[in-house]
Amino acid sequence: MLVSAKDMLVKAKEGHYAVGQFNINNLEWTKSVLLTAEELKSPVILGVSEGAGKYMTGFSTVAAMVREMDKNLGITVPVALHLDHGTYEGCYKCIKAGFTSIMFDGSHYDINENVAKTQELVNVAHQLGLSIEAEVGSIGGEEDGVIGMGECADPAECKRIADLGVDMLAAGIGNIHGKYPEGWPGLRFDVLDAIQKETGVMPLVLHGGTGIPSDMIKKAIDLGVSKINVNTECQLSFADATRKYIEAGKDLEGKGFDPRKLLAPGAEAIKATVKEKMELFGSVGKA
C-alpha cells in the first residue's frame, strides 16, 4: 500500500518507535524488504538514492517496479517510496515519476538558501500529498557520491527548517554513512536532545544506521528519532551470503548459476537483516 511517510512517522513519534528506511538497489532488494515488512506487519520506507535511481534506469522505472510489486505481492502494510539525499533537481524528477515521499538535502547550502529551497519544495510536495524530509548539518562519510564531514546540526537552524512544515528532519549528530571507524566517539545525544527541544513533535531522522550499537539506537528513539536509515548493512549481508554460495561451489551444482538461484541467498540475508532492524526499531506489528 503506497502512501506518504507522514502518518507512519507521526504514529512512530507518538508510539516511541522508529520506522526503518531500507535503501533498494534492484528487484531482489525491493522484494526482500517488502515481503519482510508484510510478514512482520511493519510500516516501511523504501529509500532510493539518485545513484541507485540512475542505475535502475531512472526514477520512473523504480516507481513502476515498486507500484507493481506492491500490488502483485499483495502488500497491505504502509509503504513509502522515498528519495534519499535528493538534490533540488532530483526532487522534481521523483515528484514527476510518482514517488510518495522526497528528501531534499540542502545541508551543503548556506542556511538561508537551504530554507528557501526547502520551503519551495515543501509547498509543492504538500500540494500533491507527498511527504518531505530536509537536512541540517551533515552526515559523515560518503554514500553514493554524497560526502559529508559529519558536522553536528545547529538546533536553532533545525528549528528554522522544522518551522517550514517539513514532515521529518535529518540532523547531523555525529552519525556516519557506511562502516563506522575504530574509535568513533558515538552519537551526540546532547545535540539530539537540544534539537528535540527546539523542534517539538517533528519526527527526527537518523541516517547511517548501520553499525550503531543497539543501546544508542534505543536512546536515539527515546529522544525523538522516528526514522532510521539502513543501507550498508543490507549490502554487507547480501555480499557475504553471495560470497559463501559461490565459494561453496553451489553455483556449479546443477543450474546453480541461474541468477534466481545465485541471488537467492543474498535476498534471504537481506530479509534477515531487515527483520533484525525492524525488531530493534520497535516497528513490528505497528502497520
N, C-alpha and C positions, 0 to 999 in steps of 0.2 A: 504494500500500500504506500505509494509515493506521496509524501507530504513535505511541507516545510519543516525545518527543525525547531521552530519556535515553541510549539506546545510541548514537545517532548522534553525540551530543556527547562521550560518553566516548571513542569512536573518534577524534573530531576532536582532542580534547585529547592523546591518545596519539600521533596522527599529525602533530601540529603544523600543522593547517589549521583552517579555520573553516567552519561551516555557515551559509548565508545564511538570514535570515528576511526574506521579502518580504511586505509587507502587501498584502492583497487588498481591493478596493473594489467589485467587481462580477464578473459572469461572465467578461468579457474578461480581467480581471486574473488571475483564478484559472486559466483555461485556458492563458494565456500562460506563467505560472510553471510549471505542471505539465508542459506539453509541453517546455519548455526543460530542466527537471530530468531528464525521461526521456531526452531527446536526449543530454544530457551525462553521463548516469548519475551524477547527483549527488543526495545526500540534500537535502531542503529542508524549511523550516518556513514554513507559511502563517500570517502574523500577522493578527489581526483585532482592531481597537480597538473599544471599546464604542460609539463613534460610528458606525463603519462597520457594526457589527453591527445597530445600530438602523436605519441607512439601508437595509440589506438585509432589513428587516422582522423581524429577530430572530435570535438565535444558532442557534435550531433550523433556520431556513431556510438559514443559512450551512452548518451541519453537513451537512444533507441534500444541498445542492448539491455540496459537496466530496466527500462519500462517493460520490454517483452519478457525478460527473465522473471521479473517481479510477478507478472501476470501468469506466465506459464508454469511457474513453480508454486503458484497458489499462496504467495506470501501474504499473510494477514497482519503482520506487525508493522508499525510505522517505520518507513524508510525514507531518509532524506538523501538526495543526490547533491553533493556539496563541492564547490570549487575550493581547493586548498591553496592558500598563499597566492591568490589571484592578483594579477595586475589590473589596472584600470580598464585596459582594452579586453583583457581576458574575462573580466566580469560581464561585459556586454555580450561577448561571444557565448558565454554559458547561459545568460538570460535568453538569448535568441535560440539556443539549442534545446532549451526545455529543462534545465536544471531546476531543482526546487529550492536551492539554497546557494549562496555565494559567500566567499570570503574576499574582502579587499584588504590586501596587506600594504598599507601606506606607511608602515613604520620607518621606512628609509627616507620619507619626505620630512621637511620641516613640519612641526605640529600644525601650523596654520593651513598648510596645503593638504595635510592628512585629513584635517577636519573638513575642509571644503570639498574634497573629492568623496570622502565618506558620506557627507550629507547628501550629495547628489545621488549617490548610489543607493542610499537608504530610501530616498523618495521613490526612485524607480523600482526598486525591489518590492517595497511595500505596496505600491500600486498594483503589482502583479501577484501579490500573495506569496512572495518569496521571503525567506529569512536571510539575514545578512550578519556576517561576523567581521569585526575590524581588529586591528592590532596596534598596540602601543609598546614601545621598547622593542627588543629583537630577540629572536630565539637563536641561541648559539649554534655554531656548526653550519653544515651545508646539507640541504635536501633538494635534490632535483634542480640545482642551479641557484637556489635561494640561499644566500650566505648571510649569516648574522654574527655579530661579535658577542652576543649574549648580554647586552646592556639591560639592566633592570628598568622596568617602566616607572615613570613618574606618576604617582597616584593622582595628582592634580590633572595631568594630561589624560589619564584614564577617565576621569570624571567628565572632561570636555567631550570625549568621544562617546561615552555612555549616554550623555545628555542628548545626543543626536538621534537617539531612538534605535540604535543597533540592537539586535536580538541576542548577541553574545560578544564577548570581548576577550581576545587573546592578549595577555600581558606578560612580558618577559620577567621571569622571577628566578633566573639562573638556570633555566632548562635548556637542553641542547638537543638538536636533531642528531639522529644516528646513535652510535655507541657512546656511552659516557666514558671519559678518560679516567685513568688512575688518578686518585687524589681529588676528584670532583667534590667540591665542598657541600653540595646538596642544594635543595631549593631554599630560596629566601622567604621563609614564612612570615617574617616581619613585613616584607614588602607586600606579600599577598594579603596579609591582614589589613594593611593600610589601604590597599586598593579596594578590598571588600567594603571597608567602611565608607569609602568615597562613592562607590558605585551601587551600593544597596542590593536590590533584588536582581541586578543584572547577572545572568549566568556567565561565569568566567570559564575560560578555555585553557587547558594545559597542553601545549604542544610538546613533542619529544617524549612521549610516554614510555618508550622502550628503555628498559634498564633502570627506571626509577624504583627504589625499594618500596615494597608494599606498604610499609608504615607511613612513608612520605605521601604515597598516593591517597591513603585514607585520611591523613591530616589535611591534605590539599582539598579534598572533597568537603571536609568539615568546615573549611574556611571559604567555601563558596564556589569551588570548581565543579562545574556541571557537565563538562565535555572534555574528554581526554583523547588525544590523537595517538594512534599506533600505526606505524608503517614498517620500520626497520625490523621489528621483532617477527612480523609475518614473513618478511623477506628471508630472514635468517633461518627460520624454521622450515620454510619451503626449500631453501637451498640445501639444508642439512639432510632432509628426508630424500631429496632427489639424488644427492651425492651417495647416500648409503645404498639406494636402489641400484645405482649404476656400479658402484664398487663391489656389490654383491653379485654382479653379473646377471641380474634379473632381466636386464634389457636384452640379453642374448638368449633367454629362455622362451621358446615358442615364439609368440608375437609380442614379447615384452617391450619391443622397440616402438610399438604403436603409441603415438602420443597420448592417447586416452589412458593407457596403462602406465606409460613413463611419467606422466604428470600427476597420476592419482595419489601417490604417497605424499607429494608436496601439498596437494589440495587438502588431504586429510590432516596434515600437520598445521595448515592454516586454521582449519576448523578447531583444532585442539588449542591453538594459541588464542583465538577469538573467544572460545568458551572460557578459558582461564581468565582473560581480561574482563569479560562481562561479569563473571562471578566476583572478581576483585572490586570492580566498579559499583557493584550492587544493583545492576540494571535487570537482572534475571527476573522474569515474571512481572515486569513493570509495563508491558505493552498494553 
